[in-house]
Amino acid sequence: MYRASILVVLMTVLLVQPGSSPAQNPLGEDGVAPENVAPLMRRKLDRAKNILEGLTLEQFDKIASNARSLRLLSMEAGWNVVQTEEYRKQSEDFRRACDSVEKSADAKDIHRAALAYVALTVRCVECHSYMRENKIKLAGLDFKNH
């Protein structure tokens, strides 16, 4: 029962994203974003999906390796599109959440890994909300449609 509850929460978090649809252009209708940001965000999304798959199949190596990959992605130059204290804090929180997912997977604790994944997903939503709410436009970025 507990496992089913966690899976329902995970699927809800992933599927209920306001203003998004599978067919929607991830760059927004006007497509304004530096060429390095969109592929980076796509890789981030792919790693997050792989973590979810690993959780549902209890593939701890898959969970850990994709969490590690997400953390490394967050250190790439293309990640740091905004130079504010809040964005730096959001990125640090994201890295800590990745570490928590990885450590939980290494410990083969599926329940802790699932909860850490939910926390990781919340970090993503919080950061993207921050970007939209503050309408940060740096280097031609417009985050209202992300």
The first five atom37 places (N, CA, C, CB, O) and aatype in JSON, in Angstrom:
{
  "aatype": [12, 18, 1, 0, 15, 9, 10, 19, 19, 10, 12, 16, 19, 10, 10, 19, 5, 14, 7, 15, 15, 14, 0, 5, 2, 14, 10, 7, 6, 3, 7, 19, 0, 14, 6, 2, 19, 0, 14, 10, 12, 1, 1, 11, 10, 3, 1, 0, 11, 2, 9, 10, 6, 7, 10, 16, 10, 6, 5, 13, 3, 11, 9, 0, 15, 2, 0, 1, 15, 10, 1, 10, 10, 15, 12, 6, 0, 7, 17, 2, 19, 19, 5, 16, 6, 6, 18, 1, 11, 5, 15, 6, 3, 13, 1, 1, 0, 4, 3, 15, 19, 6, 11, 15, 0, 3, 0, 11, 3, 9, 8, 1, 0, 0, 10, 0, 18, 19, 0, 10, 16, 19, 1, 4, 19, 6, 4, 8, 15, 18, 12, 1, 6, 2, 11, 9, 11, 10, 0, 7, 10, 3, 13, 11, 2, 8],
  "atom_mask": [
    [1, 1, 1, 1, 1],
    [1, 1, 1, 1, 1],
    [1, 1, 1, 1, 1],
    [1, 1, 1, 1, 1],
    [1, 1, 1, 1, 1],
    [1, 1, 1, 1, 1],
    [1, 1, 1, 1, 1],
    [1, 1, 1, 1, 1],
    [1, 1, 1, 1, 1],
    [1, 1, 1, 1, 1],
    [1, 1, 1, 1, 1],
    [1, 1, 1, 1, 1],
    [1, 1, 1, 1, 1],
    [1, 1, 1, 1, 1],
    [1, 1, 1, 1, 1],
    [1, 1, 1, 1, 1],
    [1, 1, 1, 1, 1],
    [1, 1, 1, 1, 1],
    [1, 1, 1, 0, 1],
    [1, 1, 1, 1, 1],
    [1, 1, 1, 1, 1],
    [1, 1, 1, 1, 1],
    [1, 1, 1, 1, 1],
    [1, 1, 1, 1, 1],
    [1, 1, 1, 1, 1],
    [1, 1, 1, 1, 1],
    [1, 1, 1, 1, 1],
    [1, 1, 1, 0, 1],
    [1, 1, 1, 1, 1],
    [1, 1, 1, 1, 1],
    [1, 1, 1, 0, 1],
    [1, 1, 1, 1, 1],
    [1, 1, 1, 1, 1],
    [1, 1, 1, 1, 1],
    [1, 1, 1, 1, 1],
    [1, 1, 1, 1, 1],
    [1, 1, 1, 1, 1],
    [1, 1, 1, 1, 1],
    [1, 1, 1, 1, 1],
    [1, 1, 1, 1, 1],
    [1, 1, 1, 1, 1],
    [1, 1, 1, 1, 1],
    [1, 1, 1, 1, 1],
    [1, 1, 1, 1, 1],
    [1, 1, 1, 1, 1],
    [1, 1, 1, 1, 1],
    [1, 1, 1, 1, 1],
    [1, 1, 1, 1, 1],
    [1, 1, 1, 1, 1],
    [1, 1, 1, 1, 1],
    [1, 1, 1, 1, 1],
    [1, 1, 1, 1, 1],
    [1, 1, 1, 1, 1],
    [1, 1, 1, 0, 1],
    [1, 1, 1, 1, 1],
    [1, 1, 1, 1, 1],
    [1, 1, 1, 1, 1],
    [1, 1, 1, 1, 1],
    [1, 1, 1, 1, 1],
    [1, 1, 1, 1, 1],
    [1, 1, 1, 1, 1],
    [1, 1, 1, 1, 1],
    [1, 1, 1, 1, 1],
    [1, 1, 1, 1, 1],
    [1, 1, 1, 1, 1],
    [1, 1, 1, 1, 1],
    [1, 1, 1, 1, 1],
    [1, 1, 1, 1, 1],
    [1, 1, 1, 1, 1],
    [1, 1, 1, 1, 1],
    [1, 1, 1, 1, 1],
    [1, 1, 1, 1, 1],
    [1, 1, 1, 1, 1],
    [1, 1, 1, 1, 1],
    [1, 1, 1, 1, 1],
    [1, 1, 1, 1, 1],
    [1, 1, 1, 1, 1],
    [1, 1, 1, 0, 1],
    [1, 1, 1, 1, 1],
    [1, 1, 1, 1, 1],
    [1, 1, 1, 1, 1],
    [1, 1, 1, 1, 1],
    [1, 1, 1, 1, 1],
    [1, 1, 1, 1, 1],
    [1, 1, 1, 1, 1],
    [1, 1, 1, 1, 1],
    [1, 1, 1, 1, 1],
    [1, 1, 1, 1, 1],
    [1, 1, 1, 1, 1],
    [1, 1, 1, 1, 1],
    [1, 1, 1, 1, 1],
    [1, 1, 1, 1, 1],
    [1, 1, 1, 1, 1],
    [1, 1, 1, 1, 1],
    [1, 1, 1, 1, 1],
    [1, 1, 1, 1, 1],
    [1, 1, 1, 1, 1],
    [1, 1, 1, 1, 1],
    [1, 1, 1, 1, 1],
    [1, 1, 1, 1, 1],
    [1, 1, 1, 1, 1],
    [1, 1, 1, 1, 1],
    [1, 1, 1, 1, 1],
    [1, 1, 1, 1, 1],
    [1, 1, 1, 1, 1],
    [1, 1, 1, 1, 1],
    [1, 1, 1, 1, 1],
    [1, 1, 1, 1, 1],
    [1, 1, 1, 1, 1],
    [1, 1, 1, 1, 1],
    [1, 1, 1, 1, 1],
    [1, 1, 1, 1, 1],
    [1, 1, 1, 1, 1],
    [1, 1, 1, 1, 1],
    [1, 1, 1, 1, 1],
    [1, 1, 1, 1, 1],
    [1, 1, 1, 1, 1],
    [1, 1, 1, 1, 1],
    [1, 1, 1, 1, 1],
    [1, 1, 1, 1, 1],
    [1, 1, 1, 1, 1],
    [1, 1, 1, 1, 1],
    [1, 1, 1, 1, 1],
    [1, 1, 1, 1, 1],
    [1, 1, 1, 1, 1],
    [1, 1, 1, 1, 1],
    [1, 1, 1, 1, 1],
    [1, 1, 1, 1, 1],
    [1, 1, 1, 1, 1],
    [1, 1, 1, 1, 1],
    [1, 1, 1, 1, 1],
    [1, 1, 1, 1, 1],
    [1, 1, 1, 1, 1],
    [1, 1, 1, 1, 1],
    [1, 1, 1, 1, 1],
    [1, 1, 1, 1, 1],
    [1, 1, 1, 1, 1],
    [1, 1, 1, 1, 1],
    [1, 1, 1, 1, 1],
    [1, 1, 1, 0, 1],
    [1, 1, 1, 1, 1],
    [1, 1, 1, 1, 1],
    [1, 1, 1, 1, 1],
    [1, 1, 1, 1, 1],
    [1, 1, 1, 1, 1],
    [1, 1, 1, 1, 1]
  ],
  "atom_positions": [
    [[0.83, -1.2, 0.0], [0.0, 0.0, 0.0], [0.87, 1.26, 0.0], [-0.94, 0.0, 1.21], [0.59, 2.21, -0.73]],
    [[1.92, 1.25, 0.84], [2.81, 2.41, 0.93], [3.49, 2.67, -0.41], [3.86, 2.19, 2.03], [3.62, 3.81, -0.84]],
    [[3.94, 1.58, -1.05], [4.61, 1.71, -2.34], [3.66, 2.29, -3.39], [5.16, 0.35, -2.81], [4.05, 3.14, -4.19]],
    [[2.42, 1.84, -3.39], [1.43, 2.35, -4.33], [1.17, 3.83, -4.1], [0.12, 1.57, -4.23], [1.0, 4.59, -5.05]],
    [[1.15, 4.24, -2.85], [0.93, 5.66, -2.52], [2.07, 6.52, -3.04], [0.78, 5.85, -1.0], [1.84, 7.6, -3.6]],
    [[3.29, 6.04, -2.86], [4.45, 6.8, -3.34], [4.4, 6.92, -4.86], [5.77, 6.12, -2.9], [4.67, 8.0, -5.41]],
    [[4.06, 5.84, -5.54], [4.01, 5.89, -7.0], [2.93, 6.84, -7.49], [3.77, 4.49, -7.57], [3.12, 7.54, -8.48]],
    [[1.8, 6.88, -6.8], [0.73, 7.81, -7.17], [1.22, 9.25, -7.01], [-0.54, 7.58, -6.32], [0.97, 10.09, -7.88]],
    [[1.91, 9.54, -5.91], [2.44, 10.88, -5.69], [3.44, 11.24, -6.78], [3.11, 10.99, -4.3], [3.39, 12.34, -7.33]],
    [[4.34, 10.32, -7.09], [5.34, 10.58, -8.13], [4.7, 10.88, -9.48], [6.28, 9.4, -8.27], [5.07, 11.84, -10.16]],
    [[3.74, 10.07, -9.85], [3.09, 10.26, -11.15], [2.31, 11.58, -11.17], [2.16, 9.08, -11.46], [2.28, 12.27, -12.18]],
    [[1.67, 11.92, -10.06], [0.92, 13.17, -9.99], [1.85, 14.36, -10.16], [0.17, 13.28, -8.66], [1.54, 15.29, -10.9]],
    [[2.98, 14.33, -9.47], [3.93, 15.44, -9.57], [4.41, 15.6, -11.0], [5.13, 15.21, -8.63], [4.54, 16.73, -11.48]],
    [[4.68, 14.5, -11.67], [5.19, 14.59, -13.04], [4.13, 14.97, -14.05], [5.8, 13.29, -13.42], [4.41, 15.69, -15.01]],
    [[2.92, 14.49, -13.86], [1.89, 14.7, -14.86], [1.14, 16.02, -14.69], [0.91, 13.58, -14.81], [0.61, 16.55, -15.67]],
    [[1.08, 16.55, -13.49], [0.32, 17.78, -13.26], [1.29, 18.95, -13.24], [-0.48, 17.71, -11.92], [1.81, 19.34, -12.19]],
    [[1.52, 19.5, -14.4], [2.39, 20.65, -14.54], [1.6, 21.73, -15.24], [3.7, 20.3, -15.32], [1.33, 21.63, -16.43]],
    [[1.22, 22.77, -14.5], [0.39, 23.82, -15.09], [1.0, 24.41, -16.34], [0.14, 24.92, -14.08], [2.19, 24.72, -16.4]],
    [[0.15, 24.57, -17.34], [0.56, 25.25, -18.56], [1.43, 24.43, -19.49], [0.0, 0.0, 0.0], [1.99, 24.97, -20.44]],
    [[1.55, 23.15, -19.22], [2.38, 22.35, -20.12], [1.56, 21.24, -20.73], [3.6, 21.78, -19.37], [0.57, 20.78, -20.16]],
    [[2.01, 20.82, -21.89], [1.41, 19.67, -22.55], [2.5, 19.0, -23.34], [0.21, 20.08, -23.46], [3.48, 19.65, -23.7]],
    [[2.37, 17.7, -23.62], [3.42, 17.0, -24.34], [3.74, 17.62, -25.69], [3.03, 15.58, -24.53], [4.89, 17.56, -26.13]],
    [[2.77, 18.21, -26.36], [3.0, 18.77, -27.69], [3.53, 20.19, -27.64], [1.72, 18.73, -28.48], [3.93, 20.74, -28.67]],
    [[3.54, 20.8, -26.46], [3.96, 22.19, -26.35], [5.46, 22.32, -26.56], [3.56, 22.75, -24.98], [6.24, 21.49, -26.09]],
    [[5.85, 23.34, -27.26], [7.26, 23.61, -27.5], [7.92, 23.98, -26.17], [7.44, 24.74, -28.54], [7.49, 24.95, -25.55]],
    [[8.94, 23.23, -25.71], [9.56, 23.53, -24.43], [10.26, 24.89, -24.4], [10.55, 22.45, -24.08], [10.58, 25.38, -23.32]],
    [[10.49, 25.5, -25.54], [11.12, 26.8, -25.59], [10.1, 27.92, -25.6], [12.01, 26.91, -26.8], [10.47, 29.09, -25.59]],
    [[8.84, 27.6, -25.62], [7.81, 28.63, -25.74], [7.5, 28.85, -27.2], [0.0, 0.0, 0.0], [8.23, 28.38, -28.08]],
    [[6.44, 29.55, -27.46], [5.99, 29.74, -28.84], [6.97, 30.54, -29.67], [4.64, 30.42, -28.85], [7.1, 30.31, -30.88]],
    [[7.67, 31.48, -29.04], [8.6, 32.31, -29.81], [9.98, 31.67, -29.94], [8.72, 33.67, -29.18], [10.81, 32.15, -30.71]],
    [[10.24, 30.59, -29.17], [11.48, 29.86, -29.3], [12.72, 30.62, -28.9], [0.0, 0.0, 0.0], [13.81, 30.29, -29.36]],
    [[12.59, 31.64, -28.06], [13.77, 32.41, -27.69], [14.49, 31.76, -26.52], [13.39, 33.84, -27.34], [13.99, 31.75, -25.39]],
    [[15.65, 31.24, -26.8], [16.52, 30.7, -25.77], [17.86, 30.42, -26.42], [15.92, 29.41, -25.12], [17.92, 30.06, -27.59]],
    [[18.92, 30.59, -25.67], [20.22, 30.25, -26.25], [20.24, 28.78, -26.64], [21.37, 30.57, -25.26], [19.57, 27.95, -26.03]],
    [[21.01, 28.48, -27.64], [21.04, 27.12, -28.17], [21.48, 26.09, -27.13], [21.95, 27.06, -29.36], [21.11, 24.92, -27.23]],
    [[22.26, 26.51, -26.15], [22.76, 25.54, -25.18], [21.78, 25.26, -24.05], [24.06, 26.02, -24.6], [21.94, 24.26, -23.35]],
    [[20.77, 26.1, -23.83], [19.84, 25.9, -22.71], [18.81, 24.83, -23.03], [19.15, 27.21, -22.37], [18.58, 23.95, -22.2]],
    [[18.19, 24.87, -24.18], [17.14, 23.92, -24.51], [17.65, 22.47, -24.49], [16.55, 24.24, -25.88], [17.0, 21.62, -23.89]],
    [[18.78, 22.16, -25.12], [19.28, 20.78, -25.05], [19.63, 20.36, -23.62], [20.51, 20.63, -25.95], [19.44, 19.21, -23.25]],
    [[20.14, 21.29, -22.84], [20.48, 20.99, -21.45], [19.22, 20.65, -20.66], [21.22, 22.17, -20.8], [19.21, 19.69, -19.89]],
    [[18.18, 21.43, -20.84], [16.92, 21.17, -20.14], [16.31, 19.84, -20.62], [15.93, 22.33, -20.37], [15.7, 19.12, -19.82]],
    [[16.46, 19.52, -21.89], [15.95, 18.25, -22.41], [16.71, 17.1, -21.76], [16.09, 18.2, -23.95], [16.1, 16.1, -21.38]],
    [[18.03, 17.23, -21.64], [18.82, 16.18, -20.98], [18.41, 16.05, -19.52], [20.33, 16.48, -21.09], [18.33, 14.95, -18.98]],
    [[18.15, 17.19, -18.88], [17.71, 17.18, -17.48], [16.39, 16.41, -17.37], [17.54, 18.63, -16.94], [16.24, 15.56, -16.49]],
    [[15.46, 16.69, -18.24], [14.17, 16.01, -18.22], [14.34, 14.51, -18.48], [13.22, 16.63, -19.27], [13.7, 13.69, -17.82]],
    [[15.19, 14.15, -19.42], [15.44, 12.73, -19.71], [16.0, 12.01, -18.49], [16.4, 12.58, -20.9], [15.58, 10.89, -18.2]],
    [[16.94, 12.64, -17.78], [17.52, 12.01, -16.58], [16.46, 11.87, -15.49], [18.71, 12.84, -16.05], [16.41, 10.85, -14.8]],
    [[15.6, 12.87, -15.34], [14.54, 12.81, -14.34], [13.57, 11.67, -14.66], [13.79, 14.16, -14.26], [13.13, 10.95, -13.77]],
    [[13.23, 11.52, -15.93], [12.35, 10.41, -16.34], [13.01, 9.06, -16.07], [11.99, 10.53, -17.84], [12.36, 8.1, -15.66]],
    [[14.32, 9.0, -16.31], [15.04, 7.75, -16.06], [15.05, 7.4, -14.57], [16.48, 7.85, -16.59], [14.98, 6.23, -14.2]],
    [[15.14, 8.43, -13.73], [15.07, 8.17, -12.29], [13.7, 7.59, -11.94], [15.33, 9.48, -11.48], [13.61, 6.62, -11.19]],
    [[12.65, 8.17, -12.48], [11.3, 7.66, -12.22], [11.18, 6.22, -12.68], [10.25, 8.53, -12.91], [10.61, 5.38, -11.97]],
    [[11.7, 5.92, -13.85], [11.66, 4.54, -14.35], [12.42, 3.61, -13.4], [12.25, 4.45, -15.77], [11.95, 2.52, -13.08]],
    [[13.58, 4.06, -12.97], [14.36, 3.26, -12.02], [13.61, 3.03, -10.72], [0.0, 0.0, 0.0], [13.68, 1.95, -10.13]],
    [[12.89, 4.04, -10.26], [12.11, 3.9, -9.03], [10.99, 2.88, -9.21], [11.52, 5.25, -8.62], [10.77, 2.03, -8.34]],
    [[10.29, 2.96, -10.32], [9.16, 2.05, -10.52], [9.62, 0.61, -10.7], [8.34, 2.49, -11.73], [8.88, -0.32, -10.37]],
    [[10.82, 0.41, -11.21], [11.35, -0.95, -11.45], [12.35, -1.38, -10.38], [12.0, -1.02, -12.82], [12.91, -2.48, -10.46]],
    [[12.58, -0.51, -9.4], [13.57, -0.76, -8.34], [14.94, -1.08, -8.93], [13.12, -1.9, -7.43], [15.6, -2.04, -8.52]],
    [[15.36, -0.27, -9.9], [16.68, -0.4, -10.51], [17.58, 0.67, -9.88], [16.62, -0.26, -12.08], [17.69, 1.79, -10.38]],
    [[18.21, 0.29, -8.78], [18.96, 1.25, -7.98], [20.13, 1.86, -8.73], [19.45, 0.6, -6.73], [20.43, 3.04, -8.55]],
    [[20.81, 1.08, -9.57], [21.92, 1.63, -10.35], [21.44, 2.71, -11.3], [22.63, 0.51, -11.13], [22.11, 3.73, -11.48]],
    [[20.28, 2.49, -11.91], [19.71, 3.47, -12.83], [19.34, 4.75, -12.09], [18.47, 2.89, -13.55], [19.58, 5.86, -12.58]],
    [[18.76, 4.6, -10.91], [18.38, 5.76, -10.1], [19.63, 6.56, -9.75], [17.64, 5.31, -8.81], [19.67, 7.77, -9.98]],
    [[20.63, 5.89, -9.21], [21.84, 6.57, -8.75], [22.6, 7.24, -9.9], [22.75, 5.58, -8.04], [23.04, 8.38, -9.78]],
    [[22.76, 6.53, -11.01], [23.55, 7.09, -12.12], [22.85, 8.31, -12.74], [23.78, 6.01, -13.2], [23.52, 9.26, -13.14]],
    [[21.53, 8.28, -12.81], [20.82, 9.43, -13.38], [20.78, 10.6, -12.41], [19.41, 9.04, -13.77], [20.79, 11.76, -12.85]],
    [[20.72, 10.34, -11.13], [20.8, 11.42, -10.14], [22.19, 12.08, -10.2], [20.52, 10.88, -8.7], [22.31, 13.3, -10.15]],
    [[23.2, 11.26, -10.32], [24.58, 11.76, -10.44], [24.72, 12.6, -11.71], [25.6, 10.59, -10.44], [25.34, 13.66, -11.7]],
    [[24.15, 12.11, -12.8], [24.2, 12.81, -14.07], [23.49, 14.16, -13.98], [23.58, 11.95, -15.18], [23.96, 15.16, -14.52]],
    [[22.35, 14.19, -13.3], [21.63, 15.46, -13.11], [22.47, 16.46, -12.34], [20.3, 15.22, -12.37], [22.54, 17.64, -12.7]],
    [[23.13, 15.98, -11.29], [23.98, 16.88, -10.5], [25.11, 17.44, -11.38], [24.56, 16.13, -9.27], [25.42, 18.63, -11.3]],
    [[25.71, 16.6, -12.19], [26.79, 17.05, -13.07], [26.27, 18.04, -14.12], [27.45, 15.85, -13.76], [26.95, 19.01, -14.46]],
    [[25.07, 17.79, -14.64], [24.47, 18.74, -15.59], [24.33, 20.12, -14.97], [23.09, 18.23, -16.07], [24.51, 21.14, -15.64]],
    [[24.0, 20.15, -13.68], [23.79, 21.44, -13.01], [25.08, 22.23, -12.84], [23.15, 21.21, -11.66], [25.04, 23.39, -12.45]],
    [[26.19, 21.61, -13.13], [27.48, 22.3, -13.01], [28.0, 22.78, -14.36], [28.51, 21.39, -12.37], [29.03, 23.46, -14.43]],
    [[27.29, 22.44, -15.43], [27.71, 22.9, -16.76], [27.46, 24.39, -16.91], [26.97, 22.12, -17.86], [26.57, 24.95, -16.28]],
    [[28.25, 25.02, -17.74], [28.14, 26.46, -17.95], [26.75, 26.88, -18.44], [29.19, 26.92, -18.95], [26.25, 27.93, -18.04]],
    [[26.14, 26.07, -19.28], [24.82, 26.4, -19.82], [23.72, 26.43, -18.77], [0.0, 0.0, 0.0], [22.67, 27.03, -18.98]],
    [[23.97, 25.79, -17.63], [22.99, 25.76, -16.54], [22.85, 27.13, -15.91], [23.38, 24.73, -15.48], [21.74, 27.56, -15.6]],
    [[23.95, 27.82, -15.73], [23.97, 29.09, -15.0], [23.6, 30.25, -15.91], [25.35, 29.34, -14.39], [24.43, 31.09, -16.24]],
    [[22.33, 30.28, -16.3], [21.87, 31.31, -17.22], [21.59, 32.63, -16.53], [20.63, 30.84, -17.93], [21.49, 33.66, -17.18]],
    [[21.46, 32.6, -15.21], [21.16, 33.81, -14.45], [22.15, 33.89, -13.29], [19.68, 33.82, -13.94], [22.4, 32.89, -12.61]],
    [[22.69, 35.05, -13.07], [23.66, 35.24, -12.0], [23.03, 36.03, -10.86], [24.91, 35.96, -12.53], [23.36, 37.19, -10.64]],
    [[22.12, 35.39, -10.12], [21.55, 36.02, -8.94], [21.79, 35.11, -7.74], [20.03, 36.3, -9.12], [22.05, 33.92, -7.9]],
    [[21.71, 35.68, -6.56], [21.88, 34.9, -5.34], [20.79, 33.82, -5.23], [21.85, 35.82, -4.1], [21.07, 32.69, -4.85]],
    [[19.56, 34.18, -5.55], [18.46, 33.21, -5.47], [18.66, 32.06, -6.44], [17.12, 33.91, -5.76], [18.41, 30.9, -6.09]],
    [[19.11, 32.34, -7.65], [19.34, 31.28, -8.62], [20.47, 30.36, -8.16], [19.67, 31.88, -10.01], [20.41, 29.15, -8.33]],
    [[21.51, 30.96, -7.56], [22.62, 30.17, -7.01], [22.1, 29.25, -5.9], [23.74, 31.11, -6.46], [22.47, 28.07, -5.84]],
    [[21.23, 29.78, -5.04], [20.65, 28.99, -3.96], [19.78, 27.86, -4.52], [19.82, 29.89, -3.02], [19.84, 26.73, -4.05]],
    [[18.98, 28.19, -5.53], [18.13, 27.17, -6.16], [18.99, 26.04, -6.73], [17.25, 27.8, -7.29], [18.66, 24.86, -6.58]],
    [[20.09, 26.4, -7.37], [20.98, 25.39, -7.95], [21.62, 24.53, -6.87], [22.07, 26.07, -8.79], [21.75, 23.31, -7.04]],
    [[22.03, 25.13, -5.76], [22.61, 24.36, -4.65], [21.58, 23.4, -4.06], [23.14, 25.31, -3.56], [21.9, 22.25, -3.76]],
    [[20.35, 23.88, -3.89], [19.28, 23.02, -3.37], [19.03, 21.84, -4.32], [17.97, 23.83, -3.18], [18.81, 20.71, -3.88]],
    [[19.07, 22.11, -5.61], [18.89, 21.06, -6.61], [19.99, 20.01, -6.49], [18.88, 21.67, -8.04], [19.72, 18.81, -6.52]],
    [[21.23, 20.46, -6.34], [22.35, 19.52, -6.22], [22.22, 18.67, -4.95], [23.68, 20.28, -6.2], [22.5, 17.48, -4.97]],
    [[21.79, 19.29, -3.85], [21.58, 18.53, -2.61], [20.49, 17.48, -2.81], [21.22, 19.48, -1.45], [20.6, 16.36, -2.31]],
    [[19.43, 17.84, -3.52], [18.36, 16.89, -3.77], [18.87, 15.72, -4.63], [17.16, 17.59, -4.46], [18.51, 14.57, -4.4]],
    [[19.69, 16.03, -5.62], [20.3, 14.97, -6.45], [21.13, 14.04, -5.58], [21.17, 15.57, -7.58], [21.06, 12.82, -5.72]],
    [[21.93, 14.62, -4.69], [22.75, 13.81, -3.78], [21.88, 12.9, -2.92], [23.6, 14.72, -2.88], [22.23, 11.74, -2.7]],
    [[20.77, 13.41, -2.45], [19.88, 12.63, -1.6], [19.29, 11.44, -2.38], [18.75, 13.52, -1.06], [19.2, 10.33, -1.85]],
    [[18.9, 11.67, -3.63], [18.38, 10.58, -4.46], [19.47, 9.54, -4.66], [17.88, 11.12, -5.83], [19.23, 8.34, -4.51]],
    [[20.67, 9.99, -5.0], [21.78, 9.07, -5.26], [22.13, 8.25, -4.02], [23.01, 9.84, -5.74], [22.29, 7.03, -4.11]],
    [[22.24, 8.9, -2.88], [22.6, 8.19, -1.64], [21.51, 7.19, -1.25], [22.82, 9.19, -0.49], [21.82, 6.09, -0.79]],
    [[20.27, 7.57, -1.43], [19.17, 6.65, -1.12], [19.2, 5.43, -2.02], [17.81, 7.38, -1.25], [18.95, 4.31, -1.58]],
    [[19.51, 5.65, -3.29], [19.61, 4.53, -4.23], [20.81, 3.64, -3.88], [19.74, 5.05, -5.7], [20.72, 2.42, -3.92]],
    [[21.92, 4.27, -3.54], [23.1, 3.49, -3.15], [22.81, 2.62, -1.93], [24.29, 4.43, -2.86], [23.34, 1.52, -1.8]],
    [[21.96, 3.13, -1.03], [21.57, 2.38, 0.17], [20.45, 1.37, -0.13], [21.12, 3.35, 1.27], [20.01, 0.63, 0.75]],
    [[20.0, 1.36, -1.37], [18.91, 0.48, -1.81], [17.64, 0.68, -0.99], [19.35, -0.98, -1.74], [16.94, -0.28, -0.65]],
    [[17.37, 1.94, -0.67], [16.18, 2.3, 0.1], [15.19, 2.96, -0.86], [16.53, 3.26, 1.3], [15.25, 4.17, -1.09]],
    [[14.3, 2.16, -1.42], [13.38, 2.63, -2.46], [12.45, 3.72, -1.95], [12.57, 1.46, -3.01], [12.12, 4.66, -2.68]],
    [[12.02, 3.61, -0.7], [11.08, 4.59, -0.15], [11.77, 5.95, 0.05], [10.5, 4.09, 1.18], [11.21, 6.99, -0.29]],
    [[12.96, 5.92, 0.6], [13.71, 7.17, 0.78], [14.08, 7.76, -0.58], [14.99, 6.92, 1.62], [14.06, 8.98, -0.75]],
    [[14.43, 6.91, -1.54], [14.77, 7.39, -2.88], [13.55, 8.04, -3.54], [15.29, 6.23, -3.76], [13.67, 9.07, -4.2]],
    [[12.38, 7.44, -3.36], [11.16, 8.0, -3.94], [10.84, 9.37, -3.33], [9.97, 7.04, -3.74], [10.49, 10.3, -4.04]],
    [[10.97, 9.48, -2.02], [10.72, 10.77, -1.37], [11.76, 11.81, -1.78], [10.72, 10.6, 0.16], [11.43, 12.99, -1.96]],
    [[12.99, 11.38, -1.93], [14.04, 12.3, -2.38], [13.77, 12.77, -3.81], [15.42, 11.62, -2.29], [14.05, 13.91, -4.16]],
    [[13.21, 11.88, -4.62], [12.86, 12.24, -6.0], [11.74, 13.28, -6.02], [12.44, 10.99, -6.79], [11.77, 14.21, -6.82]],
    [[10.77, 13.11, -5.14], [9.71, 14.11, -5.04], [10.32, 15.46, -4.66], [8.64, 13.68, -4.0], [9.96, 16.49, -5.23]],
    [[11.24, 15.45, -3.7], [11.91, 16.7, -3.29], [12.69, 17.3, -4.46], [12.86, 16.45, -2.09], [12.71, 18.52, -4.65]],
    [[13.34, 16.45, -5.24], [14.08, 16.91, -6.42], [13.13, 17.57, -7.41], [14.81, 15.73, -7.08], [13.44, 18.63, -7.96]],
    [[12.0, 16.95, -7.65], [11.01, 17.49, -8.57], [10.49, 18.84, -8.08], [9.85, 16.51, -8.75], [10.28, 19.76, -8.87]],
    [[10.27, 18.95, -6.79], [9.83, 20.22, -6.21], [10.89, 21.29, -6.44], [9.55, 20.07, -4.69], [10.54, 22.44, -6.72]],
    [[12.16, 20.95, -6.34], [13.24, 21.92, -6.59], [13.14, 22.43, -8.03], [14.64, 21.27, -6.35], [13.29, 23.63, -8.27]],
    [[12.89, 21.53, -8.98], [12.75, 21.95, -10.38], [11.58, 22.92, -10.54], [12.54, 20.71, -11.29], [11.72, 23.97, -11.16]],
    [[10.45, 22.56, -9.98], [9.25, 23.4, -10.09], [9.5, 24.76, -9.43], [8.03, 22.71, -9.45], [9.13, 25.79, -9.99]],
    [[10.11, 24.76, -8.25], [10.39, 26.01, -7.55], [11.3, 26.93, -8.37], [11.02, 25.73, -6.19], [11.05, 28.13, -8.46]],
    [[12.33, 26.38, -8.95], [13.26, 27.2, -9.72], [12.6, 27.76, -10.97], [14.5, 26.39, -10.1], [12.75, 28.94, -11.29]],
    [[11.87, 26.92, -11.67], [11.19, 27.4, -12.88], [10.13, 28.44, -12.53], [10.55, 26.22, -13.65], [9.91, 29.39, -13.28]],
    [[9.47, 28.26, -11.4], [8.5, 29.27, -10.93], [9.21, 30.59, -10.63], [7.75, 28.78, -9.68], [8.73, 31.66, -11.0]],
    [[10.35, 30.49, -9.97], [11.15, 31.69, -9.67], [11.5, 32.43, -10.96], [12.45, 31.3, -8.9], [11.37, 33.65, -11.04]],
    [[11.92, 31.68, -11.94], [12.32, 32.3, -13.21], [11.12, 32.99, -13.87], [12.92, 31.24, -14.16], [11.24, 34.1, -14.38]],
    [[9.97, 32.32, -13.87], [8.78, 32.93, -14.48], [8.28, 34.12, -13.68], [7.66, 31.89, -14.61], [7.99, 35.17, -14.25]],
    [[8.17, 33.97, -12.37], [7.62, 35.02, -11.52], [8.45, 36.31, -11.59], [7.53, 34.54, -10.09], [7.9, 37.41, -11.53]],
    [[9.73, 36.16, -11.7], [10.61, 37.33, -11.74], [10.87, 37.82, -13.14], [11.91, 37.01, -11.06], [11.57, 38.81, -13.35]],
    [[10.31, 37.11, -14.11], [10.46, 37.5, -15.52], [11.9, 37.88, -15.84], [9.52, 38.66, -15.85], [12.19, 38.9, -16.47]],
    [[12.77, 37.03, -15.39], [14.19, 37.29, -15.61], [14.48, 37.14, -17.09], [15.09, 36.34, -14.75], [14.23, 36.1, -17.7]],
    [[15.03, 38.21, -17.64], [15.41, 38.19, -19.05], [16.89, 38.54, -19.11], [14.54, 39.19, -19.91], [17.3, 39.7, -18.97]],
    [[17.65, 37.53, -19.33], [19.08, 37.71, -19.4], [19.56, 36.99, -20.65], [19.8, 37.18, -18.11], [19.22, 35.83, -20.86]],
    [[20.29, 37.63, -21.44], [20.81, 37.04, -22.68], [19.66, 36.58, -23.59], [21.75, 35.86, -22.37], [19.78, 35.57, -24.29]],
    [[18.57, 37.33, -23.56], [17.45, 37.02, -24.45], [16.52, 35.93, -23.97], [0.0, 0.0, 0.0], [15.68, 35.47, -24.74]],
    [[16.65, 35.49, -22.72], [15.76, 34.44, -22.22], [14.43, 35.01, -21.79], [16.41, 33.69, -21.06], [14.36, 36.07, -21.17]],
    [[13.37, 34.31, -22.12], [12.02, 34.67, -21.68], [11.43, 33.39, -21.1], [11.13, 35.26, -22.87], [11.1, 32.46, -21.84]],
    [[11.28, 33.34, -19.76], [10.87, 32.12, -19.09], [9.37, 32.02, -18.86], [11.58, 32.01, -17.8], [8.93, 31.11, -18.16]],
    [[8.58, 32.92, -19.4], [7.15, 32.89, -19.13], [6.49, 31.62, -19.68], [6.48, 34.12, -19.72], [5.45, 31.19, -19.17]],
    [[7.06, 31.03, -20.7], [6.46, 29.85, -21.3], [7.2, 28.56, -20.99], [6.38, 30.01, -22.78], [6.91, 27.53, -21.58]],
    [[8.15, 28.6, -20.08], [8.9, 27.37, -19.77], [8.21, 26.59, -18.71], [10.32, 27.68, -19.32], [8.68, 25.53, -18.31]]
  ]
}
